[in-house]
Amino acid sequence: MRSRELTPDLIAPCGANCGICVAYFGYRMDGEKRKHSCLGCRSRQSLCAFIKKQCFKLAANQIEYCFECTVFPCDRLNALDNRHRSKYGMSLIENLKYIRDNGVEQFLKYERERWGCPNCGNVICVHKQICYACHEKTKNTKFNV
């Protein structure tokens, strides 16, 4: 099993924490195991880097995070944020503001607390609300938007 340590390279330009994503854990949304785990939105093999694939500034490596853009938050990010708020109780825009104001290391500390499994200390999947290390099914109610 891959290490579940949350690191800066797992924070996507849009503010998503790839380290808590079902694809990163190696599963599909239907619960079936994937052939290959996603390596995160910043990897070359990314399966879902939605924003980066459609943003000139990110694709050209002119900015690292969406909050560095003059049109932050753009329509595409707002749509993605609305979906994450309604489905998963988290805001990508709020994540980005936190990173902008406090730095990525402080954000990772916050995320470790927010998404830590109360049973074993590993990471809870945001999409399935399960810790794949100990299989504890939990509803993460900490820090909901």
C-alpha positions, -999 to 999 in steps of 0.1 A, spaced: 0 0 0 13 35 -10 22 59 18 -8 81 28 14 110 38 -1 143 27 26 163 8 27 197 -11 28 179 -45 -7 164 -37 -23 199 -35 -38 206 -70 -37 241 -85 -74 243 -79 -71 237 -42 -81 200 -42 -62 177 -19 -54 148 -42 -43 128 -11 -79 123 0 -93 115 -35 -108 81 -42 -87 78 -74 -55 84 -54 -64 56 -31 -68 33 -61 -106 30 -63 -134 41 -85 -165 59 -73 -184 26 -75 -160 10 -50 -142 -12 -75 -104 -13 -74 -87 6 -103 -60 -9 -124 -37 20 -115 -39 46 -88 -39 83 -97 -7 100 -88 -24 134 -82 -33 164 -104 3 176 -106 17 144 -121 21 139 -158 -1 109 -157 -30 128 -140 -64 114 -148 -84 144 -139 -64 177 -138 -96 195 -149 -85 230 -144 -49 227 -156 -60 211 -189 -82 240 -197 -63 270 -182 -36 287 -203 -18 301 -173 -16 268 -155 -7 248 -187 21 273 -194 33 271 -158 28 308 -153 11 302 -120 12 274 -94 -22 279 -78 -54 294 -91 -53 321 -64 -23 336 -82 -45 344 -113 -60 379 -118 -94 363 -125 -95 342 -93 -119 326 -89 -128 319 -126 -161 305 -137 -146 270 -141 -132 270 -106 -165 284 -92 -184 255 -109 -159 229 -95 -161 245 -61 -199 244 -61 -198 207 -69 -173 200 -41 -193 220 -16 -226 203 -23 -213 167 -27 -184 166 -2 -188 195 22 -156 212 13 -146 243 -7 -117 244 -31 -118 282 -31 -116 283 7 -87 258 5 -69 282 -19 -75 312 3 -62 293 33 -30 283 13 -26 319 1 -30 333 36 -11 306 56 11 287 32 9 251 19 26 235 49 1 250 74 -27 238 50 -13 203 51 -13 204 89 -49 215 88 -58 187 63 -40 160 84 -62 170 113 -93 173 92 -90 141 73 -72 119 98 -89 86 106 -100 86 143 -94 48 144 -59 44 130 -46 79 121 -44 73 83 -63 94 58 -101 93 52 -113 94 16 -133 125 9 -155 108 -16 -163 75 2 -158 86 38 -138 55 45 -102 49 57 -88 24 33 -60 15 57 -83 1 85 -116 1 65 -133 23 92 -164 39 77 -167 73 91 -186 105 84 -160 133 86 -179 161 103 -148 181 112 -144 216 96 -173 212 72 -181 243 50 
